[in-house]
Amino acid sequence: MRTRKRSFLAVAGLAALALAASACGSSNSGSSSGPVSLNNGLQALNPGTGAAVKGGTLNMLGIGDVDFMDPNISYYSIGELAQRMWIRGLYAYPATPGQTTSPAPDLATAMPVVSNGGTTYTVTIRSGAQFDTTPFTPVTGADELIGLKRSCNPAEPWGGLPDFENLIVGMASFCAGFANVSPTAAAMKAYIDTHQISGVTAAGQTVTFNLVHPASYFADELTLDPFYPTPEATLNYIPGSAQEAQNTIADGPYKVQSYVPTKKIVFVRNPAWNPATDPIRKAYVNEIVVTETGTQTTNQQILQTNTASGSMEFDSFPPAAAEPGLVAQMKAGSKDFNLGPTYSSNPYVIFNTASPNNGGALGKIAVRQALSYAMNRSFLVQDANGATLSPPLTHILPVGTNGAQDVPANYNPYPYNPTKAKSMLASAGLSHMTLTLIYRPSSSLSSKMAQTIQANLDSIGITVKLLGVPDADFYTKYMEVPSVAQHGTWDLALAGWSPDWYGDGATSWFGPLFSGSSAFPPSGSDFGFFSDPTVTNLTTEASSQASASTAASLWAQADEDVMKDAAIYPITQPLQPLYHASYVHNAVYVPAIQQFDPTNVWLSSPTG
């Protein structure tokens, strides 16, 4: 499954628990496991050591498209993958093994200068970077302000605004005013040109952000799309519109030569790009062609022919049936297949605490705890092709997220125990219940797990009705509509979550998922309407720390408290299967784009 960030993460197939996705010759590919490795040593950790060469066409094969061809609006891992080629941010995750989840300067000259007790961040944009406008124009601090302002436009606002809207001084007020503006290009441009975010200023190449309170994670947030500098000329188009998608303005190593939605994207070299200003992208290949009309199976077959027609995946992963053989090849030394961490929880079971069914039973902690004891995580992990591809997750924060390291070792509050589950339900006066589980039948993984949960709960006297809904409706018509949960249309749901940033990213979990009424849908993603004042207070306190290490112990406590309340039942922290042709070298997996970084690979001659 390809992930859209946060609540839009989808469960679509056994192959990759994040949406949708053996050759002759060999390659030297690299990957980084981030802070902690999860894949039992299966990752290829050393990038290519041969002499890199420039030139050639990288043909990427996909099954789906970007959400928006927009530098500040995209909220989807595929959108970020495409942006890697043509647009640059202040900071980015580098294709450097061991550092792929640590923000590094991109357009910025250095990491932010932090002052005023952690409430002021000052960033200097390097000189020499420029947009491919006519004529070329330099990237300045003023462009940074435009990008941030347009992220909360009334036509198509960025999906993760709660990450920082109330953190940056004046941002919430600016966005509230913007919401009342007519969603036309002219009206939005006029508002951006005449209104300011009081806490953000630009002078030449320097940008200063003032925060409401200290936030140890703000440097990580500066990697997000809203902080991508954007030129004034972009304001001539409605954000996220088809017209804008055909008039992109690039400051990266490539520009969009042509874009046919859902079919093809062609990236060619951007003459405005100066490699001396870009520490993130080497841009070895001359051209990148993305074809989006394949299937997982046909794309994998093409890649394994090792011909020029298929070099790497785009929105496509190896099909589930191919994975066992590919894992075996990896163990034998092949560098073409890779398993990379996603730092996600995908999928997990949501308990609808607002459901009136069974006398409001799911609103009781003891009932949710009993259901948690009744589910067999080992069986569910096997549904997801086993622990090699899908390491189990027994609490909220995946390994590699700040705070997870302070959760007690081997912490598993709900080991499989159906006898205890039945006893707890009897004590609660519930010898039998009927629950509705919502899932997506288009996903073989979602379907298998739904059936496993149905069987698990049947063994303790609970009838589970399975409600399958289309992917397109799952969030928009069910999860994000409060009345649907409150009417008891569903009691259990299989969903997933991916953070908006990595490392010091626990805020991106607890804020939108477990922080009480402010996180309830549609503004948040607490789809089960979980609320605990203790967790809410811990979230507020941890999010206001200037020190990540100080915040870690608070996040660990919040993690344990959520699990004691049994707000959700976590299952797995999946790895991302990826494959490339063997003539592709220096393939380094970057979790933020869920792919090997196309801007840093180089090609030898196809051997197929």
C-alpha positions as CSV (number, residue, x, y, z in Angstrom):
1,M,0.0,0.0,0.0
2,R,1.2,3.5,-0.8
3,T,0.7,5.8,2.1
4,R,-0.9,9.1,2.0
5,K,0.3,10.9,5.1
6,R,-1.5,10.5,8.4
7,S,-5.1,9.5,8.3
8,F,-5.2,8.8,4.6
9,L,-2.8,5.9,4.8
10,A,-4.4,3.0,3.0
11,V,-4.3,-0.7,3.4
12,A,-4.3,-2.2,0.0
13,G,-2.2,-5.3,-0.4
14,L,-0.1,-7.9,1.2
15,A,3.0,-6.8,-0.6
16,A,3.6,-3.5,1.2
17,L,2.0,-2.4,4.4
18,A,2.3,1.2,3.6
19,L,-0.9,1.4,-0.3
20,A,-0.9,0.9,-3.3
21,A,2.8,-2.1,-4.8
22,S,16.1,-12.1,-10.4
23,A,17.8,-10.5,-13.0
24,C,21.0,-10.9,-14.8
25,G,23.9,-8.7,-13.7
26,S,24.2,-7.1,-10.3
27,S,24.0,-3.8,-8.6
28,N,25.3,-2.0,-5.6
29,S,22.3,-0.6,-3.9
30,G,22.1,1.0,-0.5
31,S,19.5,1.6,2.1
32,S,19.2,3.1,5.6
33,S,17.3,1.6,8.4
34,G,17.1,4.9,10.2
35,P,17.7,5.0,14.0
36,V,16.9,1.3,14.6
37,S,16.8,-1.6,12.1
38,L,13.6,-3.6,12.0
39,N,14.3,-6.1,9.3
40,N,16.5,-8.7,10.9
41,G,19.6,-7.5,9.0
42,L,18.0,-7.9,5.5
43,Q,18.6,-4.4,4.3
44,A,21.4,-3.6,1.9
45,L,23.3,-1.1,4.0
46,N,26.2,-0.1,1.7
47,P,25.5,2.2,-1.3
48,G,27.3,1.7,-4.6
49,T,31.1,2.1,-4.4
50,G,31.7,2.1,-8.1
51,A,32.4,5.2,-10.1
52,A,29.1,7.0,-10.7
53,V,28.3,8.0,-14.3
54,K,26.0,10.6,-15.6
55,G,23.4,10.2,-18.3
56,G,20.7,7.9,-19.4
57,T,16.9,7.7,-18.8
58,L,15.5,6.3,-15.6
59,N,12.2,4.6,-16.4
60,M,9.9,4.4,-13.3
61,L,6.9,2.1,-13.4
62,G,3.7,2.9,-11.4
63,I,0.1,2.0,-10.9
64,G,-1.1,5.4,-9.6
65,D,-0.6,9.2,-9.7
66,V,0.4,12.0,-7.5
67,D,-2.4,13.7,-5.5
68,F,-1.3,17.2,-6.6
69,M,1.5,18.6,-8.7
70,D,1.8,21.4,-6.2
71,P,4.9,22.3,-4.1
72,N,2.9,23.2,-0.9
73,I,-0.3,21.2,-1.1
74,S,0.7,17.5,-1.8
75,Y,0.0,15.3,1.2
76,Y,0.8,11.9,-0.2
77,S,4.1,10.0,-0.3
78,I,3.9,9.7,-4.1
79,G,3.5,13.5,-4.4
80,E,6.6,13.9,-2.3
81,L,8.4,11.3,-4.5
82,A,7.6,13.4,-7.6
83,Q,8.6,16.6,-5.9
84,R,12.0,15.2,-5.1
85,M,12.8,15.8,-8.8
86,W,11.5,19.3,-9.4
87,I,11.1,21.3,-6.1
88,R,13.3,21.9,-3.1
89,G,12.6,22.6,0.5
90,L,14.5,24.4,3.3
91,Y,15.5,20.9,4.6
92,A,15.2,17.4,3.2
93,Y,15.9,13.8,4.2
94,P,19.2,12.9,2.5
95,A,19.9,9.7,0.6
96,T,22.7,8.9,3.0
97,P,22.7,5.6,4.7
98,G,22.1,6.0,8.4
99,Q,20.8,9.6,8.0
100,T,17.6,9.1,5.9
101,T,15.3,10.2,8.8
102,S,17.4,13.1,9.9
103,P,16.6,16.5,8.3
104,A,19.6,18.1,6.5
105,P,20.0,21.5,4.9
106,D,18.7,21.7,1.3
107,L,18.0,25.3,0.3
108,A,19.0,26.3,3.8
109,T,22.7,27.0,4.5
110,A,22.7,25.2,7.8
111,M,20.3,23.9,10.5
112,P,18.2,26.6,12.1
113,V,19.6,28.9,14.7
114,V,17.4,28.4,17.8
115,S,17.0,31.2,20.3
116,N,14.6,32.8,22.9
117,G,14.4,29.6,24.9
118,G,13.5,27.5,21.9
119,T,10.7,29.7,20.5
120,T,12.6,31.4,17.7
121,Y,14.1,29.6,14.6
122,T,16.2,31.5,12.1
123,V,17.0,30.0,8.7
124,T,19.2,31.4,6.0
125,I,18.5,30.4,2.4
126,R,21.7,29.8,0.3
127,S,22.4,32.1,-2.6
128,G,22.5,30.8,-6.1
129,A,19.4,28.7,-6.1
130,Q,16.8,29.8,-8.7
131,F,13.5,29.0,-10.2
132,D,13.0,28.3,-13.9
133,T,10.8,31.3,-14.5
134,T,11.4,33.6,-17.5
135,P,13.9,34.9,-16.8
136,F,15.3,32.8,-14.0
137,T,14.6,34.3,-10.5
138,P,16.5,33.6,-7.3
139,V,15.0,31.7,-4.4
140,T,14.6,34.2,-1.5
141,G,13.0,34.5,2.0
142,A,10.0,36.2,0.4
143,D,9.3,33.0,-1.6
144,E,9.4,31.0,1.7
145,L,6.6,33.3,3.0
146,I,4.5,32.7,-0.1
147,G,4.8,28.9,0.2
148,L,3.8,28.9,3.9
149,K,0.9,31.3,3.3
150,R,-0.6,29.4,0.4
151,S,-0.6,26.1,2.3
152,C,-3.8,27.2,4.1
153,N,-5.6,28.5,1.0
154,P,-9.4,28.1,0.9
155,A,-9.4,26.1,-2.4
156,E,-7.1,23.2,-1.4
157,P,-5.4,23.6,1.9
158,W,-2.6,21.2,3.0
159,G,-3.9,18.3,4.9
160,G,-1.6,18.5,7.9
161,L,-2.1,22.1,9.0
162,P,-2.8,21.1,12.6
163,D,0.9,20.1,12.8
164,F,1.9,23.8,13.1
165,E,-1.1,26.1,12.6
166,N,-1.3,26.8,16.3
167,L,2.4,26.6,16.9
168,I,3.6,29.4,14.7
169,V,2.7,32.8,16.1
170,G,-0.1,34.4,13.9
171,M,-0.5,31.4,11.6
172,A,-3.9,30.4,13.0
173,S,-5.2,34.0,12.6
174,F,-3.8,34.3,9.1
175,C,-5.5,31.0,8.1
176,A,-8.8,31.9,9.7
177,G,-8.9,35.0,7.6
178,F,-7.8,33.2,4.5
179,A,-10.7,30.7,4.9
180,N,-13.2,33.5,4.2
181,V,-11.5,34.5,0.9
182,S,-13.1,33.5,-2.4
183,P,-11.2,30.5,-3.8
184,T,-10.2,32.2,-7.0
185,A,-6.6,32.8,-8.1
186,A,-7.0,36.6,-8.1
187,A,-8.7,36.8,-4.7
188,M,-6.2,34.4,-3.0
189,K,-3.2,36.2,-4.5
190,A,-4.6,39.5,-3.2
191,Y,-4.9,38.1,0.3
192,I,-1.4,36.6,0.3
193,D,0.1,39.9,-1.0
194,T,-1.7,42.0,1.6
195,H,-1.7,39.9,4.7
196,Q,1.1,38.6,6.9
197,I,1.7,35.8,9.4
198,S,2.8,37.9,12.3
199,G,5.3,35.4,13.7
200,V,7.2,34.8,10.4
201,T,9.4,37.5,8.8
202,A,11.7,37.5,5.8
203,A,14.6,39.8,5.1
204,G,16.6,39.0,2.0
205,Q,17.8,35.4,2.4
206,T,16.9,35.1,6.1
207,V,13.6,33.8,7.4
208,T,12.6,33.9,11.1
209,F,9.9,31.8,12.7
210,N,8.5,32.7,16.1
211,L,6.7,29.9,18.0
212,V,4.0,30.1,20.6
213,H,6.0,27.7,22.8
214,P,9.2,25.6,22.5
215,A,8.9,22.6,20.2
216,S,11.9,20.2,19.9
217,Y,10.5,18.9,16.6
218,F,10.1,22.1,14.7
219,A,13.3,21.6,12.7
220,D,11.8,18.3,11.5
221,E,8.6,20.1,10.5
222,L,10.6,22.4,8.3
223,T,10.9,19.5,5.9
224,L,7.2,19.6,5.2
225,D,5.6,20.8,1.9
226,P,4.2,24.1,3.3
227,F,7.8,25.3,4.0
228,Y,8.9,24.9,0.4
229,P,9.7,28.3,-1.1
230,T,7.4,29.2,-4.0
231,P,7.7,32.0,-6.5
232,E,5.1,34.8,-6.9
233,A,4.2,33.5,-10.4
234,T,2.6,30.4,-8.8
235,L,-0.1,32.6,-7.4
236,N,-1.5,33.0,-10.9
237,Y,-3.1,29.5,-10.5
238,I,-5.5,27.9,-8.0
239,P,-3.6,25.6,-5.7
240,G,-3.9,22.0,-6.7
241,S,-5.6,22.8,-9.9
242,A,-5.2,21.1,-13.3
243,Q,-4.0,24.4,-14.8
244,E,-1.3,24.7,-12.1
245,A,-0.2,21.2,-12.7
246,Q,0.6,22.1,-16.3
247,N,2.5,25.2,-15.4
248,T,4.9,24.0,-12.7
249,I,7.9,26.2,-11.7
250,A,11.0,24.2,-10.7
251,D,14.1,24.9,-8.7
252,G,15.2,21.3,-8.5
253,P,17.5,19.4,-10.8
254,Y,14.6,18.4,-13.1
255,K,11.6,20.2,-14.4
256,V,8.3,18.8,-15.6
257,Q,8.4,18.5,-19.3
258,S,5.0,16.9,-19.6
259,Y,2.3,15.6,-17.3
260,V,-0.6,13.5,-18.4
261,P,-2.6,12.7,-15.1
262,T,-2.8,9.0,-14.2
263,K,-0.7,8.1,-17.3
264,K,2.7,9.7,-17.6
265,I,5.2,12.2,-16.2
266,V,8.4,13.2,-18.0
267,F,11.1,15.0,-16.0
268,V,14.1,16.6,-17.9
269,R,17.0,18.6,-16.7
270,N,16.2,22.0,-15.3
271,P,18.6,24.6,-16.8
272,A,18.0,26.9,-13.8
273,W,19.4,24.4,-11.4
274,N,22.9,24.9,-10.1
275,P,24.4,21.7,-8.6
276,A,26.7,23.7,-6.4
277,T,23.7,24.9,-4.4
278,D,22.2,21.4,-3.9
279,P,23.7,19.1,-1.3
280,I,20.8,16.6,-1.5
281,R,20.6,15.6,-5.2
282,K,23.4,14.5,-7.5
283,A,21.0,14.2,-10.5
284,Y,23.1,11.7,-12.4
285,V,20.4,10.7,-15.0
286,N,19.4,13.0,-17.8
287,E,15.7,12.2,-17.8
288,I,13.2,10.5,-15.6
289,V,10.1,9.0,-17.2
290,V,7.2,7.8,-15.0
291,T,4.6,5.5,-16.6
292,E,1.6,5.0,-14.4
293,T,-0.5,2.5,-16.4
294,G,0.9,-0.8,-15.3
295,T,0.0,-3.3,-12.6
296,Q,2.1,-4.6,-9.7
297,T,2.6,-7.9,-11.5
298,T,3.4,-6.6,-15.0
299,N,5.7,-3.9,-13.5
300,Q,7.6,-6.5,-11.5
301,Q,8.0,-8.7,-14.6
302,I,9.4,-5.8,-16.6
303,L,11.8,-4.8,-13.9
304,Q,13.2,-8.3,-13.7
305,T,13.9,-8.4,-17.4
306,N,16.7,-5.9,-16.6
307,T,15.9,-3.9,-19.8
308,A,15.8,-0.2,-20.3
309,S,12.0,-0.2,-20.3
310,G,11.8,-0.6,-16.5
311,S,14.4,0.7,-14.0
312,M,12.6,1.4,-10.7
313,E,9.1,1.4,-9.2
314,F,7.1,4.6,-8.8
315,D,3.7,3.9,-7.2
316,S,4.1,0.2,-7.4
317,F,5.6,-2.5,-5.1
318,P,6.5,-6.2,-5.7
319,P,3.4,-8.3,-5.7
320,A,2.8,-10.5,-2.6
321,A,3.3,-13.7,-4.6
322,A,6.8,-12.6,-5.5
323,E,8.0,-11.6,-2.1
324,P,9.1,-14.9,-0.6
325,G,11.3,-15.6,-3.6
326,L,12.7,-12.0,-3.5
327,V,13.4,-12.3,0.2
328,A,15.3,-15.5,-0.4
329,Q,17.4,-13.8,-3.1
330,M,18.2,-11.0,-0.7
331,K,19.4,-13.4,1.9
332,A,21.5,-15.0,-0.7
333,G,23.2,-11.6,-1.5
334,S,21.0,-10.0,-4.2
335,K,21.0,-6.2,-4.0
336,D,18.0,-5.6,-6.2
337,F,15.4,-6.2,-3.5
338,N,15.1,-4.1,-0.4
339,L,13.1,-3.9,2.8
340,G,13.0,-0.5,4.4
341,P,11.3,0.8,7.6
342,T,8.1,2.8,7.3
343,Y,7.9,4.0,10.9
344,S,4.2,3.5,10.6
345,S,1.5,1.5,12.4
346,N,-0.3,-0.2,9.6
347,P,-2.9,-1.6,10.0
348,Y,-4.3,-1.3,13.5
349,V,-7.8,-1.9,15.0
350,I,-9.8,1.2,16.0
351,F,-12.4,0.8,18.8
352,N,-15.4,3.1,18.2
353,T,-15.9,4.3,21.8
354,A,-18.9,6.5,20.6
355,S,-20.9,3.5,19.3
356,P,-24.3,3.1,21.0
357,N,-24.4,-0.6,20.1
358,N,-24.4,-3.2,22.9
359,G,-25.4,-0.6,25.4
360,G,-22.3,1.5,24.6
361,A,-20.0,-1.3,25.6
362,L,-17.0,-0.1,23.6
363,G,-17.0,3.1,25.7
364,K,-15.9,0.9,28.7
365,I,-12.1,0.4,29.1
366,A,-12.5,-3.2,30.4
367,V,-14.5,-4.2,27.3
368,R,-11.8,-2.8,25.0
369,Q,-9.1,-4.5,27.0
370,A,-11.0,-7.8,26.8
371,L,-11.2,-7.6,23.0
372,S,-7.5,-6.8,22.9
373,Y,-6.7,-10.0,24.8
374,A,-9.0,-11.9,22.4
375,M,-7.1,-10.9,19.2
376,N,-4.1,-13.0,18.2
377,R,-1.4,-10.7,16.9
378,S,0.8,-13.6,15.7
379,F,-2.0,-14.8,13.4
380,L,-2.5,-11.2,12.1
381,V,1.2,-10.8,11.4
382,Q,1.1,-14.0,9.4
383,D,-1.7,-12.6,7.4
384,A,0.8,-9.8,6.5
385,N,3.4,-12.3,5.2
386,G,5.1,-12.8,8.5
387,A,7.4,-11.0,10.9
388,T,10.2,-10.6,8.3
389,L,8.0,-8.2,6.3
390,S,5.7,-7.1,9.1
391,P,7.4,-6.9,12.6
392,P,4.8,-6.9,15.4
393,L,3.9,-3.7,17.2
394,T,2.5,-3.9,20.7
395,H,2.1,-0.2,21.5
396,I,1.7,3.2,19.8
397,L,5.1,4.5,18.7
398,P,7.1,2.4,16.2
399,V,10.7,1.8,16.8
400,G,12.8,4.8,15.6
401,T,10.3,7.4,16.9
402,N,11.4,9.5,19.8
403,G,9.8,8.1,23.0
404,A,9.6,4.5,21.7
405,Q,13.0,3.9,23.2
406,D,11.7,4.7,26.7
407,V,8.8,2.3,26.5
408,P,9.7,-0.8,28.7
409,A,11.5,-3.5,26.7
410,N,9.2,-6.3,25.5
411,Y,6.2,-4.2,26.5
412,N,3.0,-6.1,25.5
413,P,0.0,-5.2,27.6
414,Y,-2.4,-7.6,25.8
415,P,-0.8,-10.9,25.1
416,Y,-3.2,-13.3,23.4
417,N,-5.4,-14.8,26.2
418,P,-9.0,-15.7,25.2
419,T,-9.7,-17.2,28.6
420,K,-9.0,-13.9,30.3
421,A,-11.0,-12.1,27.6
422,K,-14.1,-14.2,28.3
423,S,-13.7,-13.7,32.1
424,M,-13.4,-9.9,31.7
425,L,-16.5,-9.8,29.5
426,A,-18.5,-11.9,31.9
427,S,-17.5,-9.5,34.7
428,A,-18.8,-6.6,32.6
429,G,-22.1,-8.4,32.1
430,L,-21.5,-9.1,28.4
431,S,-21.6,-12.8,27.6
432,H,-22.4,-11.9,24.0
433,M,-22.0,-9.0,21.7
434,T,-22.5,-8.3,18.0
435,L,-19.9,-5.9,16.5
436,T,-19.5,-4.5,13.0
437,L,-16.0,-4.4,11.6
438,I,-15.4,-2.0,8.6
439,Y,-12.6,-2.9,6.2
440,R,-11.6,-2.6,2.5
441,P,-12.2,-5.8,0.5
442,S,-10.0,-4.5,-2.4
443,S,-7.1,-5.2,-0.1
444,S,-6.2,-8.9,0.4
445,L,-4.5,-7.9,3.6
446,S,-7.5,-6.0,5.0
447,S,-9.7,-8.9,4.0
448,K,-7.6,-11.6,5.6
449,M,-7.1,-9.6,8.8
450,A,-10.9,-8.9,9.0
451,Q,-11.6,-12.7,8.8
452,T,-8.9,-13.5,11.4
453,I,-10.4,-11.0,13.8
454,Q,-13.8,-12.4,13.2
455,A,-12.6,-15.9,14.0
456,N,-10.7,-14.7,17.1
457,L,-13.7,-12.9,18.6
458,D,-16.1,-15.7,17.7
459,S,-14.1,-18.0,20.0
460,I,-15.1,-15.8,23.0
461,G,-18.8,-15.5,22.0
462,I,-18.7,-12.3,20.0
463,T,-20.3,-12.1,16.6
464,V,-18.4,-9.9,14.1
465,K,-20.2,-8.7,11.0
466,L,-17.9,-7.6,8.2
467,L,-18.7,-4.4,6.4
468,G,-16.6,-4.0,3.3
469,V,-16.5,-0.5,1.7
470,P,-14.7,0.9,-1.4
471,D,-11.3,2.5,-0.8
472,A,-12.6,5.9,-2.0
473,D,-15.4,5.8,0.6
474,F,-13.5,4.4,3.6
475,Y,-12.3,7.7,5.1
476,T,-14.5,10.3,3.3
477,K,-17.9,8.6,4.0
478,Y,-17.1,6.6,7.1
479,M,-14.1,7.5,9.2
480,E,-14.2,11.3,8.7
481,V,-18.0,11.7,9.3
482,P,-18.7,11.8,13.0
483,S,-22.3,10.9,12.7
484,V,-21.5,7.6,11.1
485,A,-19.5,6.5,14.2
486,Q,-22.0,8.0,16.6
487,H,-24.9,6.1,15.0
488,G,-23.0,2.8,15.4
489,T,-22.6,2.1,11.7
490,W,-19.3,0.5,12.7
491,D,-17.7,-0.7,15.9
492,L,-14.3,-1.8,14.8
493,A,-12.2,-0.6,11.9
494,L,-8.9,-1.5,10.3
495,A,-6.9,1.7,9.5
496,G,-3.3,2.8,9.5
497,W,-1.1,5.8,10.4
498,S,2.2,7.2,9.1
499,P,3.8,10.3,10.7
500,D,4.3,13.5,8.8
501,W,8.0,13.6,9.9
502,Y,10.5,11.2,11.4
503,G,12.7,10.8,14.4
504,D,11.3,13.4,16.9
505,G,7.8,12.8,15.5
506,A,5.6,11.6,18.4
507,T,3.6,14.8,18.2
508,S,2.5,13.6,14.8
509,W,1.0,10.6,16.5
510,F,-0.6,11.8,19.7
511,G,-1.8,15.2,18.5
512,P,-4.1,14.0,15.7
513,L,-5.0,10.6,17.2
514,F,-5.3,10.7,21.0
515,S,-5.5,14.3,22.2
516,G,-9.2,14.4,23.0
517,S,-12.0,16.5,21.4
518,S,-9.5,18.6,19.3
519,A,-8.6,15.4,17.5
520,F,-12.1,14.2,16.8
521,P,-13.0,14.0,13.1
522,P,-13.4,15.8,10.8
523,S,-10.6,18.1,12.0
524,G,-8.5,15.3,13.5
525,S,-8.1,11.6,13.0
526,D,-9.3,10.2,16.4
527,F,-11.9,8.2,14.5
528,G,-12.8,6.2,17.6
529,F,-13.5,9.3,19.7
530,F,-11.0,8.3,22.4
531,S,-10.5,10.9,25.1
532,D,-8.4,10.7,28.3
533,P,-7.5,14.0,30.0
534,T,-4.3,12.5,31.3
535,V,-3.1,11.6,27.7
536,T,-4.3,15.0,26.4
537,N,-2.2,16.8,29.1
538,L,0.8,14.6,28.5
539,T,0.5,15.4,24.8
540,T,0.4,19.2,25.5
541,E,3.4,19.0,27.9
542,A,5.6,16.8,25.6
543,S,4.8,18.9,22.6
544,S,6.0,22.0,24.4
545,Q,9.5,20.8,25.3
546,A,12.6,22.4,23.9
547,S,14.5,19.2,24.5
548,A,13.7,16.0,22.6
549,S,15.2,13.8,25.3
550,T,13.0,15.5,27.9
551,A,10.0,14.9,25.7
552,A,10.9,11.3,25.2
553,S,9.9,10.1,28.7
554,L,6.6,12.0,28.5
555,W,5.8,10.4,25.1
556,A,6.6,7.0,26.6
557,Q,4.2,7.6,29.4
558,A,1.5,8.7,27.0
559,D,2.1,5.6,24.9
560,E,1.5,3.4,28.0
561,D,-1.5,5.4,29.1
562,V,-3.2,5.0,25.7
563,M,-2.6,1.3,25.7
564,K,-3.9,0.9,29.3
565,D,-7.1,2.6,27.9
566,A,-7.0,0.2,24.9
567,A,-7.9,3.0,22.5
568,I,-6.6,0.9,19.6
569,Y,-5.1,-2.5,19.0
570,P,-1.7,-2.2,17.2
571,I,-0.6,-5.0,14.9
572,T,2.5,-4.3,12.9
573,Q,5.2,-1.8,12.1
574,P,5.7,-2.9,8.5
575,L,8.7,-2.8,6.3
576,Q,8.6,-1.5,2.7
577,P,9.4,-4.0,-0.1
578,L,11.1,-2.4,-3.1
579,Y,12.8,-3.7,-6.2
580,H,14.9,-2.1,-8.9
581,A,16.7,-3.4,-12.0
582,S,20.3,-4.4,-11.4
583,Y,21.7,-1.7,-13.7
584,V,20.4,0.9,-11.2
585,H,23.2,1.8,-8.7
586,N,23.4,3.8,-5.5
587,A,19.7,3.1,-4.7
588,V,19.2,4.4,-1.2
589,Y,15.8,4.0,0.4
590,V,14.3,7.2,1.9
591,P,11.2,6.6,4.1
592,A,9.7,10.0,3.4
593,I,9.2,9.1,-0.3
594,Q,8.8,5.4,0.3
595,Q,11.3,4.7,-2.5
596,F,14.9,4.7,-3.5
597,D,15.9,8.3,-4.2
598,P,15.6,8.8,-8.0
599,T,17.8,11.9,-7.9
600,N,20.8,10.0,-6.6
601,V,20.8,6.8,-8.6
602,W,23.1,6.2,-11.6
603,L,22.8,3.7,-14.4
604,S,25.0,1.2,-16.1
605,S,24.0,-0.4,-19.4
606,P,20.9,-2.6,-19.2
607,T,21.8,-6.3,-19.5
608,G,18.5,-7.8,-20.3
